[in-house]
Amino acid sequence: MKNKWFLSVATVSVCILTLLAMDCAQPAAAPTPAPAPKPVNWLLVSTGTAQSSQTKTFKELAKVVSERTKGMLTLDVRISAEMGFQGPELLQLYEKGAMHIGQIDGGYYLGDEPLLSMDSLPFLGTIDKYPDKVRAIHPYFESVLDKRNIKTLAVWIMPSQLWENKEIKTIDDFKGRKIRVMAAPTAEFFQNLGASAVPMDAPDLYQALSTGVVTGTVFSVTGGKAFGIHEVTKYLYVSPPISGIFVGMVINKNSFNSLSADVQKILVDTAREYERKFLDGFIIVPPALIKSMTKVTVINNLDTQLVQQMTQKGAYKVWDSWLAKYPNTKPALDAVLSAVGMKR
């Protein structure tokens, strides 16, 4: 009886061991593969017109990004005005992720982020120094937006030049001039030089210049041509620009982080490649454009001594007023002035 019990237990044990051995011999279940990345399609917002150099550059960049990512990131370039956006609201849209990627014009955000509007200050460098100016402002621009959950991909500048009906040869030639401006620092600058500063929207400018309501305007070269300013002014002073607007190509950081590492790198590297092309679209005036403006005399560079006088009499006070209001922007302003070879 005892032997039978022993044999039964032994038999059961052998069976259990056999089953365990059979189970162990089975291959381990393969891990569930990670889902394949899905292609991403986003709107890319340009604040320019459909025919502007920056919109064309955005479209070229978008095509290159799509090719390099093999269609994993495609960007559909849209015009902000056609989407119902005028500009000021874009900062919050990128910050919240309501818009993924696109352009931001710093001039709109004086009340929110003064540093982004710092290029409204007059006479911050000649045209040939603008690449150096971009390199100087880039880390400060990036730092400001980083706090708002926005990553900076590229930075450039839109300069605004002086168009006038009177040739400016001396500092006294500004007396009695009535010059249309948009930014308070620019208005203060011309007032320091003895001119009157007149705020005015662009659509009213042609008529105002035709009738003498204003004698000149601060406007970009391409923008001035688009609004027909060359038909109702006699002189265009290209460099130094009176003021400018810092511009960035930006992306919501959550959106950026949702991309795969290789797509992130392609996007960052491509934007860096195109940063200079965005800038050149504003600082290189096409010869054909100059040739088409037959009624206006284009003066590429103001007299060096006159620029020095305008800076000392007009710009220094504006810079100091700015720093009194926005002292936190001093490191950025000092970096820009150093980059363009100027002192405060």
Secondary structure as a PSIPRED ss2 file (coil, helix, strand):
# PSIPRED VFORMAT (PSIPRED V4.0)

   1 M C   1.000  0.000  0.000
   2 K H   0.000  1.000  0.000
   3 N H   0.000  1.000  0.000
   4 K H   0.000  1.000  0.000
   5 W H   0.000  1.000  0.000
   6 F H   0.000  1.000  0.000
   7 L H   0.000  1.000  0.000
   8 S H   0.000  1.000  0.000
   9 V H   0.000  1.000  0.000
  10 A H   0.000  1.000  0.000
  11 T H   0.000  1.000  0.000
  12 V H   0.000  1.000  0.000
  13 S H   0.000  1.000  0.000
  14 V H   0.000  1.000  0.000
  15 C H   0.000  1.000  0.000
  16 I H   0.000  1.000  0.000
  17 L H   0.000  1.000  0.000
  18 T H   0.000  1.000  0.000
  19 L H   0.000  1.000  0.000
  20 L H   0.000  1.000  0.000
  21 A H   0.000  1.000  0.000
  22 M H   0.000  1.000  0.000
  23 D H   0.000  1.000  0.000
  24 C H   0.000  1.000  0.000
  25 A H   0.000  1.000  0.000
  26 Q C   1.000  0.000  0.000
  27 P C   1.000  0.000  0.000
  28 A C   1.000  0.000  0.000
  29 A C   1.000  0.000  0.000
  30 A C   1.000  0.000  0.000
  31 P C   1.000  0.000  0.000
  32 T C   1.000  0.000  0.000
  33 P C   1.000  0.000  0.000
  34 A C   1.000  0.000  0.000
  35 P C   1.000  0.000  0.000
  36 A C   1.000  0.000  0.000
  37 P C   1.000  0.000  0.000
  38 K C   1.000  0.000  0.000
  39 P C   1.000  0.000  0.000
  40 V E   0.000  0.000  1.000
  41 N E   0.000  0.000  1.000
  42 W E   0.000  0.000  1.000
  43 L E   0.000  0.000  1.000
  44 L E   0.000  0.000  1.000
  45 V E   0.000  0.000  1.000
  46 S E   0.000  0.000  1.000
  47 T C   1.000  0.000  0.000
  48 G C   1.000  0.000  0.000
  49 T C   1.000  0.000  0.000
  50 A C   1.000  0.000  0.000
  51 Q C   1.000  0.000  0.000
  52 S C   1.000  0.000  0.000
  53 S H   0.000  1.000  0.000
  54 Q H   0.000  1.000  0.000
  55 T H   0.000  1.000  0.000
  56 K H   0.000  1.000  0.000
  57 T H   0.000  1.000  0.000
  58 F H   0.000  1.000  0.000
  59 K H   0.000  1.000  0.000
  60 E H   0.000  1.000  0.000
  61 L H   0.000  1.000  0.000
  62 A H   0.000  1.000  0.000
  63 K H   0.000  1.000  0.000
  64 V H   0.000  1.000  0.000
  65 V H   0.000  1.000  0.000
  66 S H   0.000  1.000  0.000
  67 E H   0.000  1.000  0.000
  68 R H   0.000  1.000  0.000
  69 T C   1.000  0.000  0.000
  70 K C   1.000  0.000  0.000
  71 G C   1.000  0.000  0.000
  72 M C   1.000  0.000  0.000
  73 L E   0.000  0.000  1.000
  74 T E   0.000  0.000  1.000
  75 L E   0.000  0.000  1.000
  76 D E   0.000  0.000  1.000
  77 V E   0.000  0.000  1.000
  78 R E   0.000  0.000  1.000
  79 I E   0.000  0.000  1.000
  80 S C   1.000  0.000  0.000
  81 A H   0.000  1.000  0.000
  82 E H   0.000  1.000  0.000
  83 M H   0.000  1.000  0.000
  84 G C   1.000  0.000  0.000
  85 F C   1.000  0.000  0.000
  86 Q C   1.000  0.000  0.000
  87 G C   1.000  0.000  0.000
  88 P C   1.000  0.000  0.000
  89 E C   1.000  0.000  0.000
  90 L H   0.000  1.000  0.000
  91 L H   0.000  1.000  0.000
  92 Q H   0.000  1.000  0.000
  93 L H   0.000  1.000  0.000
  94 Y H   0.000  1.000  0.000
  95 E H   0.000  1.000  0.000
  96 K H   0.000  1.000  0.000
  97 G C   1.000  0.000  0.000
  98 A C   1.000  0.000  0.000
  99 M C   1.000  0.000  0.000
 100 H C   1.000  0.000  0.000
 101 I E   0.000  0.000  1.000
 102 G E   0.000  0.000  1.000
 103 Q E   0.000  0.000  1.000
 104 I E   0.000  0.000  1.000
 105 D E   0.000  0.000  1.000
 106 G H   0.000  1.000  0.000
 107 G H   0.000  1.000  0.000
 108 Y H   0.000  1.000  0.000
 109 Y C   1.000  0.000  0.000
 110 L C   1.000  0.000  0.000
 111 G C   1.000  0.000  0.000
 112 D C   1.000  0.000  0.000
 113 E C   1.000  0.000  0.000
 114 P H   0.000  1.000  0.000
 115 L H   0.000  1.000  0.000
 116 L H   0.000  1.000  0.000
 117 S H   0.000  1.000  0.000
 118 M H   0.000  1.000  0.000
 119 D H   0.000  1.000  0.000
 120 S H   0.000  1.000  0.000
 121 L C   1.000  0.000  0.000
 122 P C   1.000  0.000  0.000
 123 F C   1.000  0.000  0.000
 124 L C   1.000  0.000  0.000
 125 G C   1.000  0.000  0.000
 126 T C   1.000  0.000  0.000
 127 I H   0.000  1.000  0.000
 128 D H   0.000  1.000  0.000
 129 K H   0.000  1.000  0.000
 130 Y H   0.000  1.000  0.000
 131 P H   0.000  1.000  0.000
 132 D H   0.000  1.000  0.000
 133 K H   0.000  1.000  0.000
 134 V H   0.000  1.000  0.000
 135 R H   0.000  1.000  0.000
 136 A H   0.000  1.000  0.000
 137 I H   0.000  1.000  0.000
 138 H H   0.000  1.000  0.000
 139 P H   0.000  1.000  0.000
 140 Y H   0.000  1.000  0.000
 141 F H   0.000  1.000  0.000
 142 E H   0.000  1.000  0.000
 143 S H   0.000  1.000  0.000
 144 V H   0.000  1.000  0.000
 145 L H   0.000  1.000  0.000
 146 D H   0.000  1.000  0.000
 147 K C   1.000  0.000  0.000
 148 R C   1.000  0.000  0.000
 149 N C   1.000  0.000  0.000
 150 I E   0.000  0.000  1.000
 151 K E   0.000  0.000  1.000
 152 T E   0.000  0.000  1.000
 153 L E   0.000  0.000  1.000
 154 A E   0.000  0.000  1.000
 155 V E   0.000  0.000  1.000
 156 W E   0.000  0.000  1.000
 157 I E   0.000  0.000  1.000
 158 M E   0.000  0.000  1.000
 159 P E   0.000  0.000  1.000
 160 S E   0.000  0.000  1.000
 161 Q E   0.000  0.000  1.000
 162 L E   0.000  0.000  1.000
 163 W E   0.000  0.000  1.000
 164 E E   0.000  0.000  1.000
 165 N C   1.000  0.000  0.000
 166 K C   1.000  0.000  0.000
 167 E C   1.000  0.000  0.000
 168 I C   1.000  0.000  0.000
 169 K C   1.000  0.000  0.000
 170 T C   1.000  0.000  0.000
 171 I H   0.000  1.000  0.000
 172 D H   0.000  1.000  0.000
 173 D H   0.000  1.000  0.000
 174 F H   0.000  1.000  0.000
 175 K C   1.000  0.000  0.000
 176 G C   1.000  0.000  0.000
 177 R C   1.000  0.000  0.000
 178 K E   0.000  0.000  1.000
 179 I E   0.000  0.000  1.000
 180 R E   0.000  0.000  1.000
 181 V E   0.000  0.000  1.000
 182 M C   1.000  0.000  0.000
 183 A C   1.000  0.000  0.000
 184 A H   0.000  1.000  0.000
 185 P H   0.000  1.000  0.000
 186 T H   0.000  1.000  0.000
 187 A H   0.000  1.000  0.000
 188 E H   0.000  1.000  0.000
 189 F H   0.000  1.000  0.000
 190 F H   0.000  1.000  0.000
 191 Q H   0.000  1.000  0.000
 192 N H   0.000  1.000  0.000
 193 L C   1.000  0.000  0.000
 194 G C   1.000  0.000  0.000
 195 A C   1.000  0.000  0.000
 196 S E   0.000  0.000  1.000
 197 A E   0.000  0.000  1.000
 198 V E   0.000  0.000  1.000
 199 P E   0.000  0.000  1.000
 200 M C   1.000  0.000  0.000
 201 D C   1.000  0.000  0.000
 202 A H   0.000  1.000  0.000
 203 P H   0.000  1.000  0.000
 204 D H   0.000  1.000  0.000
 205 L H   0.000  1.000  0.000
 206 Y H   0.000  1.000  0.000
 207 Q H   0.000  1.000  0.000
 208 A H   0.000  1.000  0.000
 209 L H   0.000  1.000  0.000
 210 S H   0.000  1.000  0.000
 211 T H   0.000  1.000  0.000
 212 G C   1.000  0.000  0.000
 213 V C   1.000  0.000  0.000
 214 V C   1.000  0.000  0.000
 215 T C   1.000  0.000  0.000
 216 G E   0.000  0.000  1.000
 217 T E   0.000  0.000  1.000
 218 V E   0.000  0.000  1.000
 219 F E   0.000  0.000  1.000
 220 S C   1.000  0.000  0.000
 221 V H   0.000  1.000  0.000
 222 T H   0.000  1.000  0.000
 223 G H   0.000  1.000  0.000
 224 G H   0.000  1.000  0.000
 225 K H   0.000  1.000  0.000
 226 A H   0.000  1.000  0.000
 227 F C   1.000  0.000  0.000
 228 G C   1.000  0.000  0.000
 229 I H   0.000  1.000  0.000
 230 H H   0.000  1.000  0.000
 231 E H   0.000  1.000  0.000
 232 V C   1.000  0.000  0.000
 233 T C   1.000  0.000  0.000
 234 K C   1.000  0.000  0.000
 235 Y E   0.000  0.000  1.000
 236 L E   0.000  0.000  1.000
 237 Y E   0.000  0.000  1.000
 238 V E   0.000  0.000  1.000
 239 S E   0.000  0.000  1.000
 240 P C   1.000  0.000  0.000
 241 P C   1.000  0.000  0.000
 242 I C   1.000  0.000  0.000
 243 S E   0.000  0.000  1.000
 244 G E   0.000  0.000  1.000
 245 I E   0.000  0.000  1.000
 246 F E   0.000  0.000  1.000
 247 V E   0.000  0.000  1.000
 248 G E   0.000  0.000  1.000
 249 M E   0.000  0.000  1.000
 250 V E   0.000  0.000  1.000
 251 I E   0.000  0.000  1.000
 252 N E   0.000  0.000  1.000
 253 K H   0.000  1.000  0.000
 254 N H   0.000  1.000  0.000
 255 S H   0.000  1.000  0.000
 256 F H   0.000  1.000  0.000
 257 N H   0.000  1.000  0.000
 258 S C   1.000  0.000  0.000
 259 L C   1.000  0.000  0.000
 260 S C   1.000  0.000  0.000
 261 A H   0.000  1.000  0.000
 262 D H   0.000  1.000  0.000
 263 V H   0.000  1.000  0.000
 264 Q H   0.000  1.000  0.000
 265 K H   0.000  1.000  0.000
 266 I H   0.000  1.000  0.000
 267 L H   0.000  1.000  0.000
 268 V H   0.000  1.000  0.000
 269 D H   0.000  1.000  0.000
 270 T H   0.000  1.000  0.000
 271 A H   0.000  1.000  0.000
 272 R H   0.000  1.000  0.000
 273 E H   0.000  1.000  0.000
 274 Y H   0.000  1.000  0.000
 275 E H   0.000  1.000  0.000
 276 R H   0.000  1.000  0.000
 277 K H   0.000  1.000  0.000
 278 F H   0.000  1.000  0.000
 279 L H   0.000  1.000  0.000
 280 D H   0.000  1.000  0.000
 281 G H   0.000  1.000  0.000
 282 F H   0.000  1.000  0.000
 283 I H   0.000  1.000  0.000
 284 I C   1.000  0.000  0.000
 285 V C   1.000  0.000  0.000
 286 P C   1.000  0.000  0.000
 287 P H   0.000  1.000  0.000
 288 A H   0.000  1.000  0.000
 289 L H   0.000  1.000  0.000
 290 I H   0.000  1.000  0.000
 291 K H   0.000  1.000  0.000
 292 S H   0.000  1.000  0.000
 293 M C   1.000  0.000  0.000
 294 T C   1.000  0.000  0.000
 295 K C   1.000  0.000  0.000
 296 V C   1.000  0.000  0.000
 297 T E   0.000  0.000  1.000
 298 V E   0.000  0.000  1.000
 299 I E   0.000  0.000  1.000
 300 N E   0.000  0.000  1.000
 301 N E   0.000  0.000  1.000
 302 L C   1.000  0.000  0.000
 303 D C   1.000  0.000  0.000
 304 T H   0.000  1.000  0.000
 305 Q H   0.000  1.000  0.000
 306 L H   0.000  1.000  0.000
 307 V H   0.000  1.000  0.000
 308 Q H   0.000  1.000  0.000
 309 Q H   0.000  1.000  0.000
 310 M H   0.000  1.000  0.000
 311 T H   0.000  1.000  0.000
 312 Q H   0.000  1.000  0.000
 313 K H   0.000  1.000  0.000
 314 G H   0.000  1.000  0.000
 315 A H   0.000  1.000  0.000
 316 Y H   0.000  1.000  0.000
 317 K H   0.000  1.000  0.000
 318 V H   0.000  1.000  0.000
 319 W H   0.000  1.000  0.000
 320 D H   0.000  1.000  0.000
 321 S H   0.000  1.000  0.000
 322 W H   0.000  1.000  0.000
 323 L H   0.000  1.000  0.000
 324 A H   0.000  1.000  0.000
 325 K H   0.000  1.000  0.000
 326 Y C   1.000  0.000  0.000
 327 P H   0.000  1.000  0.000
 328 N H   0.000  1.000  0.000
 329 T H   0.000  1.000  0.000
 330 K H   0.000  1.000  0.000
 331 P H   0.000  1.000  0.000
 332 A H   0.000  1.000  0.000
 333 L H   0.000  1.000  0.000
 334 D H   0.000  1.000  0.000
 335 A H   0.000  1.000  0.000
 336 V H   0.000  1.000  0.000
 337 L H   0.000  1.000  0.000
 338 S H   0.000  1.000  0.000
 339 A H   0.000  1.000  0.000
 340 V C   1.000  0.000  0.000
 341 G C   1.000  0.000  0.000
 342 M C   1.000  0.000  0.000
 343 K C   1.000  0.000  0.000
 344 R C   1.000  0.000  0.000
